[in-house]
Amino acid sequence: MNRKSLITFLIITFGLAWTLFCIPLAFKSAPQSTTYLAVWQVCFMAAMWAPGLGAIFATRLVEKQPVIKTLRLNTLGPKRFYFLAWCLPALLTLATMGVSNLLGTGAFDPKFTFMQESMTKAAAGIAMPGVEILVLGQVAFALTLAPFINLLFAIGEELGWRGFLLTRLMPLGQWKAILLSGLIWGIWHAPTTLLYGYNFPQHPYLGVLLLPAGFTLLGIILSWLTLKTRSPWVAGLGHGAFNAVAGLAFLLLKPGFDTALAGSPLGLAGWVPMAALVALLIWTKQLPVVELEAQPS
C-alpha cells in the first residue's frame, strides 16, 4: 500500500472540497438570494470533483502511473451491472419511504402538498398544469434522464472513492477496504450537514453522526458494483441515480417528516433496505467478491 499516494489523495480531496464547502458562508447573510444560491450550487458541484482530482494527481504525480488505464476509465465491465446501478437507488428510495410509513415516521401524501405549496409560491397568477402532472414529470425525470446528467459530477467522486481509494486499500482485505472507504466518504460530507443542514436539515449535529453509517452502507453497494465490473463508471451511474431520486420523499411524503427518521435513504429508515440488500448479497455469496467478472472490451 502506497501511503504517500493515499495521503496525497486525502489531502487534496478533503482540503479542496472542504474549502469549497465553506465559500458559500461568505454569502449566507442572504440565504435566499440568487447570488448565494448560485455560489452554493457551483461550489458543491465543483467539490464533487475534488476526489477525482485527488485520484488523478496521486496516480500521475506520486505513483507515476497512467491515469486512464490505472483508474480503469477505459473499462466498463459487464453491462448488466449498469442496469442494477440505474435501478437499485430508486428501489432503495421507494423501500425507504415504505419503511417510513411502517414505522409511522412518514406518510404518503396523496395531495402532494409540498408541490402544491411550491406551485402557489411560483405561479403568481400564471396558469400551471395539475399538481399530479408536475409530480409525475419530476419522478419520470429523476428515474430516467437525471442519473445520466448527474453522472458528469458523480464520476468525479467515484473516480476517487471507488476508482482510487477502494483499490488502494485492498491490501487490508476486501471488507476492510470497502468499509473504510465508505466511512471516509461519509466523514468527507460532514461540513455539508454541519454548515448547511444538507441531508438532515433538522439535525445538523446529529446528521454528522448519521452520515458515516448511511454512506458506509451505500458505499458497500457501490463497491460491490465496482468490484464486479472493475470500473468506476458503474459506481458513477449508481451515485448519479441515487442523487437523482434521494429527494423524492419531499414530493411523495407529507411535509414535516423528520429526515433523520424518515424519507432520506441515508437516515434510519434508509438503513433498513440498504442493510437488507447487503445481507442479501452476503447470503447469496456475492460479497465479498471472490472472482472478478471477465472484462469485455
C-alpha positions in Angstrom: 0.0 0.0 0.0 1.5 3.3 -1.1 1.0 5.5 1.9 2.4 8.6 0.2 -0.2 8.2 -2.6 -3.0 7.8 -0.1 -2.0 10.8 1.9 -1.8 12.9 -1.2 -5.2 11.8 -2.3 -6.8 12.6 1.1 -5.1 16.0 1.4 -6.4 17.1 -2.0 -9.8 15.5 -1.6 -10.5 17.0 1.8 -8.6 20.2 1.5 -10.1 21.3 -1.8 -13.7 20.1 -1.1 -13.9 21.5 2.5 -12.6 24.8 1.2 -15.3 24.9 -1.5 -17.9 23.9 1.1 -17.0 26.9 3.2 -17.0 29.5 0.4 -20.9 30.0 0.4 -20.7 31.0 4.0 -19.5 34.4 2.9 -22.8 34.9 1.2 -25.0 33.3 3.8 -26.3 36.7 5.2 -28.9 36.5 2.4 -29.6 32.7 2.2 -32.5 33.1 -0.4 -30.6 35.5 -2.7 -29.8 34.5 -6.2 -26.1 35.1 -5.6 -25.9 32.8 -2.6 -27.8 30.0 -4.3 -25.6 30.3 -7.4 -22.4 30.3 -5.4 -23.7 27.4 -3.2 -24.5 25.3 -6.3 -21.3 26.0 -8.1 -19.1 25.2 -5.1 -21.0 22.0 -4.3 -20.8 20.7 -7.9 -17.1 21.6 -8.0 -16.4 19.9 -4.7 -17.7 16.6 -6.2 -14.7 16.6 -8.5 -12.2 17.0 -5.5 -11.9 13.2 -5.0 -11.4 12.7 -8.8 -8.7 15.4 -8.9 -7.1 13.8 -5.8 -7.1 10.4 -7.5 -5.6 11.9 -10.8 -2.8 13.8 -9.0 -1.9 10.9 -6.7 -1.9 8.4 -9.6 0.1 10.6 -12.0 2.4 12.6 -9.8 3.0 10.2 -6.9 2.6 6.7 -8.3 3.9 7.8 -11.8 1.2 5.7 -13.5 -1.0 6.5 -16.5 -4.3 7.9 -15.2 -6.8 6.4 -17.6 -5.5 2.8 -17.5 -4.7 2.8 -13.8 -8.0 4.2 -12.7 -9.7 2.0 -15.3 -11.5 4.8 -17.1 -11.1 2.7 -20.2 -13.1 -0.2 -18.8 -16.8 -0.7 -18.5 -17.2 -4.3 -17.5 -20.4 -6.5 -17.7 -23.2 -4.3 -18.8 -25.9 -5.9 -16.6 -24.4 -4.2 -13.5 -25.2 -0.8 -15.1 -28.8 -1.7 -15.2 -28.6 -2.5 -11.4 -26.8 0.8 -10.8 -29.6 2.6 -12.5 -32.5 0.8 -10.8 -31.3 0.0 -7.3 -31.2 3.6 -6.0 -34.9 4.1 -7.0 -35.9 0.8 -5.4 -34.0 1.6 -2.2 -35.6 5.1 -2.1 -39.1 3.6 -2.6 -38.3 1.0 0.1 -37.1 3.8 2.5 -40.5 5.6 2.1 -42.2 2.2 2.7 -40.3 1.7 5.9 -41.1 5.3 7.0 -44.8 4.5 6.6 -44.5 1.3 8.5 -42.6 3.0 11.4 -45.1 5.8 11.4 -42.3 8.4 10.9 -43.6 9.4 7.5 -46.8 9.1 5.5 -47.6 9.1 1.8 -49.2 12.4 0.7 -51.9 11.9 -1.9 -52.4 15.6 -2.2 -48.8 16.3 -2.9 -48.8 19.2 -0.5 -45.1 20.1 -1.0 -45.6 20.6 -4.7 -48.9 22.4 -4.2 -47.3 24.9 -1.9 -44.3 25.3 -4.3 -46.7 25.9 -7.2 -48.6 28.5 -5.2 -45.4 30.5 -4.5 -44.1 30.2 -8.0 -47.2 30.6 -10.1 -48.2 34.2 -9.2 -51.3 34.1 -11.3 -49.8 32.1 -14.1 -51.7 29.1 -15.4 -50.0 25.9 -14.2 -50.6 22.2 -15.0 -52.2 20.0 -12.4 -50.0 19.0 -9.5 -50.3 15.3 -10.4 -48.8 16.0 -13.8 -45.9 18.0 -12.3 -45.1 15.3 -9.8 -45.3 12.6 -12.5 -42.9 14.7 -14.6 -40.5 15.2 -11.7 -40.5 11.5 -10.9 -40.1 10.5 -14.5 -37.1 12.8 -14.9 -35.5 11.5 -11.7 -35.8 7.9 -12.9 -34.7 8.4 -16.5 -32.5 11.4 -17.6 -31.3 12.8 -14.2 -29.0 9.8 -13.4 -27.1 10.3 -16.6 -26.9 14.1 -16.2 -25.7 13.6 -12.6 -23.0 11.2 -13.8 -21.0 14.2 -15.0 -20.3 15.1 -11.4 -20.8 11.8 -9.7 -18.0 10.3 -11.6 -15.7 12.9 -10.1 -16.5 11.5 -6.7 -16.4 7.8 -7.7 -13.1 8.2 -9.5 -11.7 9.0 -6.1 -13.8 6.8 -3.7 -14.2 3.6 -5.6 -11.7 4.1 -8.5 -8.8 5.1 -6.3 -9.3 4.7 -2.6 -11.1 1.4 -2.6 -8.5 -0.3 -4.7 -5.6 1.3 -2.8 -7.0 -0.1 0.5 -7.5 -3.6 -0.9 -4.2 -4.9 0.7 -6.0 -4.5 4.1 -8.6 -7.1 2.9 -11.7 -6.6 0.8 -14.1 -6.0 3.7 -11.8 -3.6 5.5 -11.3 -1.7 2.2 -15.0 -1.5 1.5 -15.9 -0.3 5.0 -13.1 2.1 5.4 -13.6 3.8 2.1 -17.3 4.2 2.8 -16.6 5.6 6.3 -14.1 8.2 4.9 -16.7 9.1 2.2 -19.3 9.8 4.9 -16.8 11.9 7.0 -16.0 13.9 3.9 -19.6 15.0 3.7 -19.7 16.3 7.3 -19.4 20.1 6.5 -22.4 19.9 4.2 -24.6 18.8 7.1 -22.9 20.8 9.9 -22.8 24.1 8.0 -25.9 23.9 5.8 -28.1 21.0 7.2 -27.7 19.2 4.0 -29.4 15.7 4.0 -30.6 16.3 7.6 -31.9 19.9 7.8 -33.5 19.4 11.3 -30.4 17.8 12.7 -27.1 19.4 11.6 -25.1 17.9 14.5 -26.9 14.5 14.8 -26.6 14.3 11.0 -22.8 14.4 11.2 -23.0 11.2 13.3 -25.6 9.6 11.0 -23.8 10.3 7.7 -20.9 7.8 8.2 -23.3 4.9 8.7 -25.5 5.8 5.8 -22.6 6.4 3.4 -20.9 3.2 4.6 -24.0 1.1 3.7 -24.4 2.9 0.4 -20.6 2.5 -0.2 -20.8 -1.3 0.2 -23.4 -1.4 -2.6 -21.3 0.9 -4.9 -18.2 -1.0 -4.0 -19.8 -4.3 -4.9 -20.8 -2.9 -8.3 -17.3 -1.6 -8.8 -15.6 -4.8 -7.9 -17.9 -6.8 -10.2 -17.1 -4.5 -13.2 -13.6 -3.3 -12.1 -14.7 0.1 -13.4 -15.5 3.4 -11.7 -18.2 4.2 -14.3 -20.8 1.8 -12.8 -20.4 3.5 -9.3 -20.7 6.9 -11.0 -24.0 5.9 -12.6 -25.2 4.4 -9.3 -24.2 7.6 -7.4 -25.8 9.8 -10.0 -29.1 7.7 -9.8 -29.0 7.9 -6.0 -28.6 11.7 -6.1 -31.5 11.9 -8.6 -34.1 10.0 -6.5 -33.0 10.7 -2.9 -35.2 13.8 -2.7 -38.4 12.2 -4.0 -39.6 11.8 -0.4 -40.2 15.5 -0.3 -42.6 15.2 -3.2 -44.4 12.0 -2.1 -44.5 12.2 1.8 -46.5 14.6 3.9 -44.4 17.6 4.8 -42.8 17.9 8.2 -41.3 14.4 8.4 -38.0 14.1 10.3 -35.3 13.4 7.7 -33.2 11.5 10.3 -36.1 9.1 10.8 -38.0 9.0 7.5 -37.6 9.6 3.8 -33.9 10.0 3.5 -32.1 6.9 2.3 -29.1 8.0 4.4 -31.3 8.2 7.6 -32.5 5.5 9.9 -35.4 4.4 7.6 -33.0 4.1 4.7 -30.5 1.9 6.6 -33.1 -0.9 6.7 -33.4 -1.6 3.0 -29.7 -0.9 2.4 -28.7 -3.3 5.2 -31.2 -5.9 3.8 -29.6 -5.6 0.3 -26.1 -6.0 1.8 -27.3 -9.0 3.8 -28.8 -10.5 0.6 -25.5 -10.0 -1.3 -23.6 -11.8 1.6 -26.2 -14.6 1.8 -26.0 -15.2 -2.0 -22.2 -15.1 -1.8 -22.0 -12.0 -4.0 -20.0 -10.4 -1.2 -17.1 -10.5 -0.8 -16.4 -10.7 -4.5 -14.4 -13.8 -4.9 -13.8 -13.8 -8.6 -13.8 -10.6 -10.6 -16.0 -10.8 -13.7 -14.4 -11.2 -17.1 -13.8 -7.9 -18.7 -15.2 -7.4 -22.2 -13.5 -4.8 -24.3 
